[in-house]
């Protein structure tokens, strides 16, 4: 039931029994406060929010005052001002006077209150608590010398999150906040949710990472920020934890059209930035994505998918790899008549003809490629485009997403001998079941994931001896550690820190001469600076050499487009427009060979830009899953900080070396919910009500 109360003569309506301080703040009337937080139970300890109520003696904290019909409240008087300043002076007597050097400077509620009230501790006997700053924990710093005992952190941990790690402790007559027996947070079963740091009004409990207000979300939800497509990782992981695979997959589809493909081969930058990794091991996000996609019936996202009315505009997408497929998919959903022309017999690009099928089963690629036709894209395969400008006679816009399917041959002695192969040709022929030209003793030059794809494909094609060499030292190799380790398990000899001196042979490859590298760096112009180990030249014998040192777009100046470094298609800034009006470019053909998820992100960007070019608003966003209110109560989990990452299940090496069957089955049914439950749920922090400072209110409405 609503009641009418007066605050400083201003009538406001609020619920009977409501907190008067919240009622005032909600109605634009600022009353100083420190221990109060709208998401936490009130204790009235700071005595800054005191008010007078007509008909009652003395003052009372407004955070503990319940609204009643006809109540008349005064927020300013000589007595109130005196008592507030006294309370603040007592608080400041035990608080360091070092605002300008405090990591919380400029984002501190306490600092703004001091400025607002114009007080200092000069009348009081100041003291230093002498409590050592505790920086032993991951993610969170405890600096109890700054604590003003507002109790927000304790209430957040106990009453908001239900974890119950923080308590009031005493040492040498000083009260401070800490864990039981001052144990590490990890040993106290902390959930590392960050609620304590979020509600702290000073720099007492704070994040290890410093950030500005603009950087906060990217810093505290780094998995989403690191994902090139910015998939809502915490949201879909939470759905998986709840066993809701349909909803989880729908969330992924909001940003990624091919979640099952990505679940197999995503570069998972999200995991490299996962904050759980600071506690023990990162959450296995890629495998969670894969499990959700494999166990969903794909009805929810299809039912809720956006399909705008026809615009009458026609777009041609050239190239059916991850970037082109993504762009075509979203352009069709925006209402544009979209035709995709692909030079190869099937869609998928590198997912179909580059990444080996033991990593990415072709039936998965084919199934998810089918989503394009479901969205209304007309697909034309075996259709190579040589003159993109000619397409403008039929189409309103053209997108060049031709990828990088041409291998690079290093300029070195013997590079044109029979037995020298290029990575792209080798992998494509292997994928199509064609002859590769490979012999029995193979040497792969290069240290990235594609080089290991070549080497591991050679294993499966029957090579008897395989060597892989690269300039980088082992710790700097570009390939994933997992790739390197599995390759070595399969018998591949890996040689880091090796230069490629020459390819040996006269009528055919007989080997490669190498030299050991002492150091390998780049100068300010990104030119390689290599220091060789004197007298270390040696030859590794072989009958096949595979260059795996990069790839380029298969395009020439005859296409009529301005080309950039490395045969890339030059584009203008973020518009992705080429030198020809109406023609755009995206994906590897623009920025060089990168990852599938980067191709998806580039395709989304291209679809948005082309939609704008054709008169749309560029908004390709969708909400495909229910937006649920997040439960702030996460509870205590015994040993949470020590929960181990679920292991991906791999086929034993002796069963995988001679075939292209999938080598991984991901995470098993019994472990998937537990793995999702290891997530710190960093996004919950952004559901905590933010600080409301006196400067947010007009002068007329601020209670002095």
C-alpha positions as CSV (number, residue, x, y, z in Angstrom):
1,X,0.0,0.0,0.0
2,X,1.3,3.4,-0.9
3,X,1.6,6.2,1.6
4,X,2.4,10.0,1.3
5,X,5.3,11.4,3.3
6,X,7.1,14.8,3.3
7,X,10.8,15.2,3.0
8,X,12.0,18.8,3.5
9,X,8.5,19.9,2.5
10,X,8.4,17.8,-0.7
11,X,5.6,15.3,-0.8
12,X,6.5,11.9,-2.2
13,X,4.6,8.6,-2.6
14,X,6.2,5.4,-1.5
15,X,5.3,2.0,-0.2
16,X,4.3,1.8,3.5
17,X,7.2,0.4,5.5
18,X,9.6,1.3,2.8
19,X,13.1,2.4,3.7
20,X,13.0,6.3,3.9
21,X,16.5,6.7,2.6
22,X,15.8,4.7,-0.5
23,X,12.5,6.6,-0.9
24,X,14.3,9.9,-0.8
25,X,17.1,8.8,-3.2
26,X,14.5,7.3,-5.7
27,X,12.7,10.7,-5.7
28,X,15.9,12.7,-6.4
29,X,16.6,13.8,-2.8
30,X,20.1,13.0,-1.8
31,X,20.9,12.1,1.8
32,X,24.6,11.3,2.7
33,X,25.2,7.6,3.4
34,X,28.0,5.2,3.5
35,X,27.0,1.8,5.0
36,X,23.7,1.7,3.1
37,X,23.5,-0.1,-0.2
38,X,20.1,-0.8,-1.9
39,X,20.9,-4.4,-2.5
40,X,21.9,-5.2,1.1
41,X,20.1,-5.3,4.4
42,X,20.7,-2.1,6.4
43,X,22.5,-1.8,9.7
44,X,22.6,2.0,10.2
45,X,26.2,2.0,11.4
46,X,27.7,5.0,9.7
47,X,25.2,7.5,11.2
48,X,25.6,9.7,8.1
49,X,22.0,9.3,6.9
50,X,20.4,10.6,10.1
51,X,17.2,12.7,9.8
52,X,14.7,14.2,12.2
53,X,11.0,13.2,12.2
54,X,8.4,15.6,13.3
55,X,6.9,14.4,16.6
56,X,9.9,12.3,17.6
57,X,12.8,13.2,19.7
58,X,16.4,13.1,18.5
59,X,17.6,11.8,15.2
60,X,17.5,8.4,13.5
61,X,19.2,6.8,10.6
62,X,16.9,7.1,7.5
63,X,18.1,3.7,6.2
64,X,16.4,2.1,9.2
65,X,13.3,4.3,9.2
66,X,10.1,2.9,7.8
67,X,7.8,5.2,5.9
68,X,4.4,5.8,7.5
69,X,1.4,7.9,6.2
70,X,1.8,11.6,7.0
71,X,5.4,11.3,8.2
72,X,7.2,14.7,8.0
73,X,11.0,14.3,7.7
74,X,13.7,16.9,7.9
75,X,17.1,16.1,6.4
76,X,18.9,19.3,7.4
77,X,19.3,21.1,10.7
78,X,22.1,22.4,12.9
79,X,22.0,19.2,15.0
80,X,22.0,16.9,12.0
81,X,24.9,18.7,10.4
82,X,26.9,18.6,13.6
83,X,26.3,14.9,14.2
84,X,27.0,14.0,10.6
85,X,30.3,15.8,10.6
86,X,31.3,14.2,13.9
87,X,30.5,10.7,12.5
88,X,32.6,11.4,9.4
89,X,35.5,12.8,11.4
90,X,35.5,9.6,13.5
91,X,35.5,7.5,10.4
92,X,38.4,9.5,8.9
93,X,40.4,9.3,12.1
94,X,41.4,5.7,11.1
95,X,41.4,6.2,7.3
96,X,44.7,7.0,5.4
97,X,44.9,10.5,4.0
98,X,46.3,9.4,0.6
99,X,43.5,9.9,-1.9
100,X,45.7,10.9,-4.7
101,X,47.8,7.8,-4.5
102,X,45.0,5.4,-3.8
103,X,44.2,2.9,-6.6
104,X,40.5,3.8,-6.2
105,X,41.1,7.5,-6.7
106,X,38.3,9.1,-8.7
107,X,36.0,6.1,-8.3
108,X,35.7,6.2,-4.5
109,X,32.4,6.9,-2.7
110,X,34.3,7.9,0.4
111,X,36.3,10.5,-1.5
112,X,33.2,12.1,-2.9
113,X,31.5,12.2,0.6
114,X,34.6,13.9,2.0
115,X,34.4,16.5,-0.7
116,X,30.6,17.0,-0.3
117,X,30.7,17.3,3.5
118,X,33.9,19.3,3.6
119,X,35.3,17.5,6.6
120,X,38.7,16.2,7.7
121,X,40.1,14.4,10.7
122,X,42.1,17.3,12.0
123,X,40.1,17.6,15.2
124,X,40.6,13.9,16.0
125,X,43.5,11.8,17.2
126,X,44.3,9.9,14.0
127,X,45.7,6.4,14.1
128,X,47.2,3.9,11.7
129,X,45.8,0.4,12.0
130,X,49.0,-1.3,10.9
131,X,47.2,-4.2,9.2
132,X,49.3,-5.6,6.4
133,X,47.8,-5.5,2.9
134,X,46.8,-9.0,1.8
135,X,47.7,-9.5,-1.8
136,X,48.1,-13.3,-1.6
137,X,44.7,-14.0,-3.2
138,X,44.0,-14.1,-7.0
139,X,41.8,-11.4,-8.4
140,X,41.1,-9.6,-5.1
141,X,43.2,-7.4,-2.8
142,X,42.4,-6.8,0.9
143,X,43.8,-3.6,2.3
144,X,42.1,-3.3,5.7
145,X,44.0,-0.1,6.6
146,X,41.4,1.6,4.4
147,X,38.4,-0.1,6.0
148,X,35.7,2.1,7.5
149,X,33.7,-0.9,8.8
150,X,30.6,-0.1,6.8
151,X,30.0,-3.8,6.6
152,X,28.9,-3.8,3.0
153,X,31.4,-6.5,1.9
154,X,30.3,-8.8,4.8
155,X,26.6,-8.4,3.9
156,X,27.3,-8.9,0.2
157,X,29.1,-12.1,0.8
158,X,26.6,-13.4,3.4
159,X,23.2,-12.0,2.5
160,X,23.5,-11.3,-1.2
161,X,25.6,-14.2,-2.4
162,X,25.1,-16.7,0.4
163,X,28.7,-17.7,0.4
164,X,29.6,-16.6,4.0
165,X,33.4,-16.2,3.6
166,X,33.8,-12.8,5.1
167,X,33.6,-12.0,8.9
168,X,34.5,-9.4,11.4
169,X,37.8,-10.3,13.0
170,X,39.9,-8.6,15.7
171,X,43.6,-8.1,16.0
172,X,45.5,-5.9,18.5
173,X,42.2,-4.2,19.5
174,X,41.5,-3.4,15.8
175,X,38.3,-4.7,14.1
176,X,38.8,-5.7,10.5
177,X,37.1,-7.8,7.8
178,X,38.6,-11.1,6.8
179,X,38.2,-14.8,6.5
180,X,38.0,-17.3,9.4
181,X,41.5,-17.6,10.9
182,X,42.7,-15.3,8.0
183,X,42.8,-18.2,5.6
184,X,43.3,-17.6,1.9
185,X,40.0,-17.0,0.0
186,X,40.6,-20.2,-2.0
187,X,40.9,-22.2,1.3
188,X,37.7,-20.5,2.6
189,X,35.6,-21.6,-0.4
190,X,35.3,-18.1,-1.8
191,X,33.4,-18.0,-5.1
192,X,35.5,-15.1,-6.4
193,X,32.3,-13.4,-7.6
194,X,33.7,-9.9,-6.8
195,X,30.6,-8.7,-5.0
196,X,32.6,-7.6,-2.0
197,X,34.8,-5.4,-4.3
198,X,31.8,-4.1,-6.1
199,X,30.0,-2.8,-3.0
200,X,33.1,-1.5,-1.1
201,X,32.9,2.3,-0.9
202,X,36.6,2.7,-0.4
203,X,39.7,1.0,-1.8
204,X,39.7,-1.6,1.0
205,X,38.6,-4.6,-1.1
206,X,39.4,-4.1,-4.7
207,X,40.2,-5.9,-7.9
208,X,43.9,-6.7,-8.6
209,X,43.4,-5.3,-12.1
210,X,43.0,-1.5,-12.3
211,X,40.5,-0.2,-14.9
212,X,38.6,2.9,-15.8
213,X,34.8,3.0,-15.9
214,X,34.9,2.5,-19.7
215,X,37.2,-0.5,-19.3
216,X,35.3,-2.1,-16.5
217,X,33.0,-4.5,-18.3
218,X,35.8,-5.8,-20.7
219,X,38.1,-6.2,-17.7
220,X,35.7,-8.1,-15.5
221,X,34.0,-10.2,-18.2
222,X,37.1,-10.9,-20.2
223,X,35.7,-14.1,-21.9
224,X,33.1,-12.1,-23.7
225,X,35.5,-9.2,-24.5
226,X,38.1,-11.6,-25.9
227,X,35.6,-13.5,-28.1
228,X,35.9,-11.8,-31.5
229,X,32.1,-12.2,-32.0
230,X,31.5,-11.1,-28.3
231,X,29.3,-14.2,-27.6
232,X,27.6,-13.9,-24.2
233,X,29.7,-16.6,-22.6
234,X,28.5,-16.3,-19.0
235,X,24.9,-16.5,-20.1
236,X,25.2,-19.7,-22.1
237,X,27.5,-21.3,-19.6
238,X,24.9,-20.7,-16.9
239,X,22.2,-22.3,-19.1
240,X,24.4,-25.4,-19.5
241,X,24.9,-25.6,-15.7
242,X,21.1,-25.6,-15.4
243,X,20.9,-28.4,-18.0
244,X,19.2,-26.1,-20.6
245,X,21.1,-26.9,-23.8
246,X,18.4,-25.6,-26.0
247,X,18.5,-22.2,-24.4
248,X,22.3,-22.2,-24.2
249,X,22.6,-23.0,-28.0
250,X,20.1,-20.2,-28.7
251,X,22.3,-17.7,-26.8
252,X,25.4,-18.8,-28.9
253,X,23.4,-18.4,-32.1
254,X,22.7,-14.8,-31.2
255,X,26.3,-14.1,-32.3
256,X,27.6,-17.3,-33.9
257,X,25.8,-19.1,-36.7
258,X,27.9,-22.2,-36.5
259,X,28.3,-23.2,-32.8
260,X,29.0,-26.9,-33.3
261,X,31.8,-26.2,-35.8
262,X,33.3,-23.6,-33.4
263,X,32.8,-26.1,-30.5
264,X,35.3,-28.4,-32.3
265,X,38.0,-25.9,-33.5
266,X,37.5,-22.5,-32.0
267,X,40.8,-20.9,-31.0
268,X,39.1,-20.1,-27.6
269,X,40.6,-16.8,-26.8
270,X,37.9,-16.7,-24.1
271,X,39.6,-19.4,-22.2
272,X,43.0,-17.7,-22.4
273,X,41.4,-14.7,-20.6
274,X,39.0,-16.5,-18.3
275,X,39.4,-15.2,-14.7
276,X,38.9,-18.7,-13.3
277,X,42.3,-19.4,-14.7
278,X,43.7,-17.0,-12.1
279,X,42.2,-19.2,-9.4
280,X,43.3,-22.6,-10.8
281,X,42.3,-23.5,-14.4
282,X,40.2,-21.7,-16.9
283,X,36.7,-23.0,-17.7
284,X,36.6,-25.3,-20.7
285,X,34.4,-22.9,-22.6
286,X,34.9,-24.3,-26.1
287,X,33.8,-27.8,-25.0
288,X,30.8,-26.4,-23.1
289,X,29.8,-24.7,-26.4
290,X,30.3,-27.9,-28.3
291,X,28.2,-30.0,-25.8
292,X,25.3,-27.5,-25.9
293,X,25.3,-27.5,-29.7
294,X,25.4,-31.3,-29.9
295,X,22.6,-31.7,-27.4
296,X,20.1,-29.1,-28.6
297,X,17.3,-29.7,-31.0
298,X,17.7,-26.3,-32.5
299,X,14.1,-25.4,-32.3
300,X,14.2,-22.3,-30.0
301,X,16.7,-20.3,-32.0
302,X,15.1,-21.1,-35.3
303,X,11.7,-20.2,-34.0
304,X,12.9,-16.8,-32.6
305,X,15.2,-16.0,-35.5
306,X,14.8,-12.7,-37.2
307,X,13.6,-12.5,-40.8
308,X,12.9,-8.9,-41.9
309,X,10.7,-8.2,-44.9
310,X,12.2,-8.0,-48.4
311,X,14.1,-4.8,-49.1
312,X,14.3,-5.4,-52.9
313,X,18.1,-5.2,-52.7
314,X,20.4,-7.9,-54.1
315,X,23.8,-8.8,-52.6
316,X,26.4,-11.3,-54.0
317,X,28.8,-12.8,-51.5
318,X,31.9,-14.3,-53.1
319,X,33.4,-17.0,-51.0
320,X,31.8,-19.7,-48.8
321,X,34.2,-19.8,-45.9
322,X,33.4,-18.8,-42.3
323,X,33.4,-15.0,-43.1
324,X,31.3,-15.3,-46.3
325,X,28.9,-17.7,-44.9
326,X,28.3,-15.5,-41.8
327,X,27.8,-12.4,-43.9
328,X,25.4,-14.1,-46.3
329,X,23.4,-15.5,-43.4
330,X,22.8,-12.2,-41.8
331,X,22.3,-10.3,-45.0
332,X,19.5,-12.7,-45.9
333,X,17.9,-12.2,-42.5
334,X,18.0,-8.5,-43.0
335,X,15.7,-8.9,-46.0
336,X,18.2,-8.7,-48.8
337,X,18.1,-11.2,-51.6
338,X,21.5,-12.9,-51.1
339,X,23.4,-15.1,-53.5
340,X,26.6,-16.9,-52.3
341,X,29.1,-18.0,-55.0
342,X,31.7,-20.6,-53.9
343,X,34.5,-21.8,-56.1
344,X,34.7,-25.2,-54.5
345,X,32.1,-28.0,-54.6
346,X,31.0,-27.5,-51.0
347,X,30.6,-24.7,-48.5
348,X,32.9,-24.2,-45.6
349,X,36.1,-22.8,-46.9
350,X,39.0,-23.8,-44.6
351,X,36.5,-25.7,-42.4
352,X,35.8,-27.9,-45.4
353,X,39.2,-28.0,-47.2
354,X,41.8,-26.8,-44.7
355,X,41.1,-28.0,-41.2
356,X,41.5,-31.8,-41.2
357,X,38.3,-33.9,-40.6
358,X,39.9,-35.6,-37.5
359,X,39.5,-32.1,-35.9
360,X,36.3,-31.0,-37.5
361,X,34.0,-33.7,-38.9
362,X,32.6,-32.8,-42.4
363,X,29.1,-33.8,-41.5
364,X,29.1,-31.0,-38.9
365,X,30.3,-28.5,-41.4
366,X,27.6,-29.6,-44.0
367,X,24.8,-29.6,-41.4
368,X,25.6,-26.0,-40.2
369,X,26.2,-24.8,-43.7
370,X,22.6,-25.8,-44.4
371,X,21.5,-23.0,-42.1
372,X,22.2,-20.5,-44.9
373,X,19.6,-22.0,-47.2
374,X,17.2,-22.1,-44.3
375,X,17.7,-18.3,-44.0
376,X,17.0,-17.8,-47.7
377,X,20.5,-17.6,-49.1
378,X,20.9,-19.0,-52.7
379,X,24.1,-21.0,-52.9
380,X,26.0,-21.5,-56.1
381,X,29.0,-23.9,-55.8
382,X,31.7,-24.6,-58.3
383,X,31.3,-21.0,-59.3
384,X,34.6,-19.0,-59.4
385,X,34.4,-15.2,-59.7
386,X,37.2,-13.6,-61.7
387,X,35.6,-10.1,-62.3
388,X,33.8,-8.9,-59.2
389,X,33.1,-5.5,-60.8
390,X,31.0,-7.2,-63.4
391,X,28.7,-8.4,-60.6
392,X,27.6,-4.8,-59.9
393,X,25.5,-4.9,-63.1
394,X,23.2,-7.5,-61.4
395,X,23.7,-6.8,-57.7
396,X,23.4,-3.7,-55.5
397,X,26.4,-4.8,-53.4
398,X,29.2,-7.4,-53.6
399,X,31.2,-8.8,-50.8
400,X,34.6,-10.4,-51.4
401,X,35.2,-13.1,-48.8
402,X,37.5,-15.3,-50.7
403,X,39.8,-16.3,-47.9
404,X,43.5,-17.2,-48.2
405,X,43.8,-20.5,-50.1
406,X,47.1,-20.0,-51.8
407,X,50.2,-21.3,-50.0
408,X,53.4,-19.3,-49.7
409,X,56.7,-20.6,-51.2
410,X,59.7,-19.1,-49.4
411,X,62.5,-17.7,-51.7
412,X,65.2,-20.2,-50.9
413,X,67.4,-22.6,-52.8
414,X,65.5,-25.7,-53.9
415,X,62.1,-24.3,-53.4
416,X,60.9,-25.5,-56.8
417,X,62.2,-29.0,-56.7
418,X,59.8,-31.9,-57.3
419,X,58.6,-33.0,-53.9
420,X,58.1,-29.5,-52.6
421,X,54.4,-28.9,-51.7
422,X,52.4,-26.0,-50.3
423,X,50.2,-26.3,-47.2
424,X,46.9,-25.2,-48.8
425,X,47.2,-27.5,-51.8
426,X,48.3,-30.4,-49.6
427,X,45.4,-30.1,-47.1
428,X,42.9,-29.5,-49.9
429,X,43.9,-32.5,-51.8
430,X,43.9,-34.6,-48.7
431,X,40.4,-33.4,-47.8
432,X,39.1,-34.2,-51.2
433,X,40.7,-37.7,-51.3
434,X,43.0,-36.7,-54.2
435,X,46.7,-37.6,-54.6
436,X,48.9,-35.2,-52.6
437,X,52.3,-36.0,-54.1
438,X,53.6,-36.8,-50.6
439,X,56.4,-39.4,-50.2
440,X,57.4,-41.4,-47.1
441,X,59.8,-39.0,-45.3
442,X,58.1,-35.6,-44.8
443,X,59.6,-32.3,-43.6
444,X,57.1,-29.5,-42.7
445,X,58.5,-26.0,-42.5
446,X,56.5,-23.8,-40.1
447,X,55.3,-23.8,-36.5
448,X,51.6,-22.7,-36.6
449,X,48.5,-24.8,-36.3
450,X,48.3,-25.2,-40.1
451,X,51.8,-26.7,-40.1
452,X,50.7,-29.2,-37.5
453,X,47.6,-29.9,-39.5
454,X,49.9,-30.8,-42.4
455,X,52.2,-32.9,-40.3
456,X,49.4,-34.8,-38.6
457,X,47.6,-35.3,-41.9
458,X,50.8,-36.8,-43.3
459,X,50.8,-39.2,-40.4
460,X,47.3,-40.4,-41.4
461,X,48.2,-40.7,-45.0
462,X,51.0,-43.2,-44.2
463,X,54.2,-41.1,-44.0
464,X,56.9,-43.2,-42.2
465,X,58.9,-40.3,-40.8
466,X,57.8,-36.7,-40.2
467,X,59.8,-33.7,-39.0
468,X,58.4,-30.2,-38.3
469,X,60.8,-27.3,-37.9
470,X,60.3,-23.6,-37.2
471,X,62.2,-20.4,-36.3
472,X,60.5,-19.9,-33.0
473,X,61.7,-21.4,-29.7
474,X,59.4,-24.0,-28.2
475,X,57.8,-21.5,-25.8
476,X,57.1,-19.0,-28.6
477,X,55.7,-21.5,-31.2
478,X,52.5,-20.2,-32.7
479,X,50.6,-23.5,-32.5
480,X,48.5,-24.5,-29.6
481,X,50.3,-26.5,-26.9
482,X,47.6,-29.2,-27.3
483,X,48.5,-29.5,-31.1
484,X,52.2,-29.8,-30.4
485,X,51.8,-32.4,-27.7
486,X,49.4,-34.5,-29.7
487,X,51.7,-34.3,-32.7
488,X,54.6,-35.6,-30.7
489,X,52.4,-38.4,-29.3
490,X,51.7,-39.4,-32.9
491,X,55.5,-39.7,-33.6
492,X,56.2,-36.3,-35.3
493,X,59.6,-34.9,-34.6
494,X,59.4,-31.2,-33.6
495,X,62.4,-29.0,-34.1
496,X,62.0,-25.5,-32.6
497,X,64.6,-22.7,-33.2
498,X,65.7,-23.8,-36.6
499,X,66.4,-21.7,-39.7
500,X,65.7,-23.0,-43.2
501,X,69.0,-22.7,-45.1
502,X,68.2,-24.6,-48.3
503,X,66.2,-27.5,-49.7
504,X,68.7,-30.2,-50.8
505,X,68.5,-32.2,-54.0
506,X,69.0,-31.9,-57.7
507,X,66.2,-33.8,-59.5
508,X,64.1,-34.3,-56.4
509,X,64.0,-33.3,-52.7
510,X,66.5,-35.2,-50.6
511,X,66.3,-33.2,-47.4
512,X,66.6,-29.7,-45.8
513,X,69.6,-28.0,-44.4
514,X,69.0,-26.2,-41.1
515,X,70.9,-24.1,-38.6
516,X,70.2,-23.7,-34.9
517,X,68.8,-20.3,-33.8
518,X,70.3,-18.6,-30.7
519,X,67.8,-15.8,-30.8
520,X,64.9,-14.7,-33.0
521,X,63.3,-11.2,-32.6
522,X,61.7,-8.5,-34.7
523,X,63.0,-5.0,-35.1
524,X,60.9,-1.8,-35.0
525,X,59.9,-2.4,-38.7
526,X,58.7,-6.0,-37.9
527,X,61.7,-7.4,-39.8
528,X,63.1,-10.7,-38.5
529,X,66.4,-10.5,-36.6
530,X,67.9,-13.9,-36.4
531,X,71.1,-14.9,-34.6
532,X,72.4,-18.3,-35.7
533,X,74.5,-20.7,-33.6
534,X,77.8,-20.9,-35.3
535,X,78.8,-24.3,-36.8
536,X,75.3,-25.8,-36.1
537,X,74.4,-26.5,-39.7
538,X,72.8,-29.9,-40.2
539,X,70.7,-31.8,-42.7
540,X,67.5,-33.7,-42.1
541,X,66.8,-36.1,-44.9
542,X,63.4,-36.4,-46.6
543,X,61.7,-36.8,-49.9
544,X,58.9,-34.3,-49.3
545,X,59.0,-30.7,-48.1
546,X,55.7,-28.9,-47.2
547,X,55.9,-25.1,-46.9
548,X,53.5,-24.1,-44.1
549,X,54.6,-20.5,-43.5
550,X,51.5,-18.6,-44.4
551,X,48.8,-18.3,-47.0
552,X,47.5,-15.5,-49.3
553,X,44.4,-14.6,-51.1
554,X,44.0,-16.0,-54.6
555,X,43.5,-12.7,-56.4
556,X,45.4,-10.5,-58.9
557,X,45.2,-6.9,-60.0
558,X,43.1,-8.1,-62.9
559,X,40.2,-8.3,-60.5
560,X,40.1,-4.4,-60.6
561,X,40.5,-4.0,-56.8
562,X,43.2,-2.2,-54.9
563,X,45.4,-4.8,-53.2
564,X,47.4,-4.4,-50.0
565,X,50.3,-6.0,-48.3
566,X,50.6,-9.8,-48.8
567,X,48.1,-9.8,-51.7
568,X,45.3,-8.8,-49.4
569,X,42.3,-6.8,-50.5
570,X,42.6,-3.2,-49.4
571,X,39.6,-1.7,-47.5
572,X,38.8,1.7,-46.1
573,X,38.9,1.9,-42.3
574,X,36.0,0.0,-40.6
575,X,33.6,0.3,-43.4
576,X,35.2,-2.7,-45.2
577,X,34.6,-0.8,-48.5
578,X,37.1,-1.6,-51.2
579,X,38.5,0.8,-53.8
580,X,35.4,0.1,-56.0
581,X,32.1,1.6,-54.8
582,X,29.6,-1.1,-53.9
583,X,32.2,-3.8,-53.4
584,X,33.2,-4.8,-49.9
585,X,35.7,-7.3,-48.5
586,X,36.1,-9.2,-45.2
587,X,37.8,-12.1,-43.5
588,X,41.2,-13.6,-44.2
589,X,41.4,-11.9,-47.6
590,X,41.6,-8.5,-45.8
591,X,43.7,-9.2,-42.7
592,X,45.6,-12.4,-43.5
593,X,45.0,-16.0,-42.3
594,X,43.5,-16.0,-38.8
595,X,40.9,-18.1,-37.0
596,X,37.4,-19.3,-37.8
597,X,35.8,-17.2,-35.0
598,X,37.6,-14.1,-36.3
599,X,36.1,-14.9,-39.7
600,X,32.7,-15.1,-38.2
601,X,33.2,-11.7,-36.4
602,X,34.4,-10.1,-39.7
603,X,31.4,-11.6,-41.6
604,X,29.0,-10.1,-39.0
605,X,30.7,-6.7,-39.4
606,X,30.5,-6.9,-43.2
607,X,26.8,-7.7,-43.1
608,X,26.2,-4.8,-40.8
609,X,28.2,-2.4,-43.0
610,X,26.5,-3.6,-46.3
611,X,23.1,-3.4,-44.7
612,X,23.8,0.3,-43.9
613,X,25.1,0.9,-47.4
614,X,21.8,-0.5,-48.8
615,X,19.7,1.8,-46.6
616,X,19.3,-0.3,-43.5
617,X,20.3,0.5,-39.9
618,X,23.0,-2.1,-39.7
619,X,21.4,-3.7,-36.7
620,X,21.9,-7.5,-37.1
621,X,21.4,-8.3,-33.4
622,X,19.0,-10.9,-32.2
623,X,17.6,-12.2,-28.9
624,X,17.0,-15.9,-29.4
625,X,16.9,-17.2,-25.8
626,X,14.9,-16.1,-22.8
627,X,16.5,-13.2,-20.9
628,X,16.2,-14.4,-17.3
629,X,16.8,-12.5,-14.1
630,X,20.1,-13.7,-12.7
631,X,19.9,-15.2,-9.2
632,X,22.4,-13.3,-7.1
633,X,22.4,-16.1,-4.5
634,X,25.2,-18.5,-5.6
635,X,25.8,-20.2,-2.2
636,X,28.9,-21.9,-0.9
637,X,30.5,-24.8,-2.6
638,X,33.1,-26.8,-0.7
639,X,36.5,-26.7,-2.3
640,X,35.2,-24.5,-5.1
641,X,38.6,-22.9,-5.8
642,X,40.2,-26.3,-6.2
643,X,37.6,-27.8,-8.6
644,X,39.6,-29.3,-11.5
645,X,38.9,-28.6,-15.1
646,X,37.0,-31.4,-16.8
647,X,39.3,-33.3,-19.2
648,X,38.5,-33.4,-22.9
649,X,38.2,-37.1,-23.9
650,X,40.7,-38.0,-26.7
651,X,41.1,-41.2,-28.7
652,X,44.2,-43.1,-27.7
653,X,47.1,-42.4,-30.1
654,X,47.4,-45.9,-31.4
655,X,43.7,-45.7,-32.5
656,X,43.9,-42.4,-34.3
657,X,47.2,-42.4,-36.2
658,X,45.9,-44.2,-39.3
659,X,42.5,-42.6,-39.9
660,X,40.7,-39.3,-40.1
661,X,38.0,-40.2,-37.5
662,X,37.3,-37.5,-34.9
663,X,40.0,-37.6,-32.2
664,X,38.0,-35.9,-29.4
665,X,34.6,-36.6,-27.9
666,X,34.6,-33.4,-25.8
667,X,33.4,-33.5,-22.2
668,X,31.3,-36.4,-21.1
669,X,27.7,-36.1,-19.9
670,X,28.6,-36.7,-16.3
671,X,31.0,-33.8,-16.1
672,X,29.4,-31.1,-18.2
673,X,27.2,-29.5,-15.6
674,X,30.1,-29.6,-13.1
675,X,32.4,-27.9,-15.5
676,X,29.9,-25.1,-16.3
677,X,29.5,-24.8,-12.5
678,X,33.2,-23.8,-12.2
679,X,32.4,-20.5,-13.8
680,X,32.8,-17.5,-11.5
681,X,29.7,-15.9,-13.0
682,X,31.6,-12.6,-13.4
683,X,28.6,-11.0,-15.1
684,X,26.5,-11.1,-11.8
685,X,28.6,-8.2,-10.6
686,X,26.9,-6.0,-13.1
687,X,23.5,-6.7,-11.6
688,X,24.6,-5.0,-8.4
689,X,23.2,-1.4,-8.1
690,X,25.9,1.1,-8.9
691,X,27.1,3.9,-6.6
692,X,24.9,6.9,-6.4
693,X,26.9,10.0,-5.6
694,X,25.7,13.4,-4.4
695,X,26.9,14.9,-7.7
696,X,24.2,12.9,-9.5
697,X,21.6,15.0,-7.9
698,X,20.7,18.7,-8.4
699,X,21.8,21.3,-5.9
700,X,18.2,22.0,-4.9
701,X,17.5,18.4,-4.0
702,X,20.7,17.7,-2.1
703,X,20.3,17.6,1.7
704,X,23.1,19.5,3.3
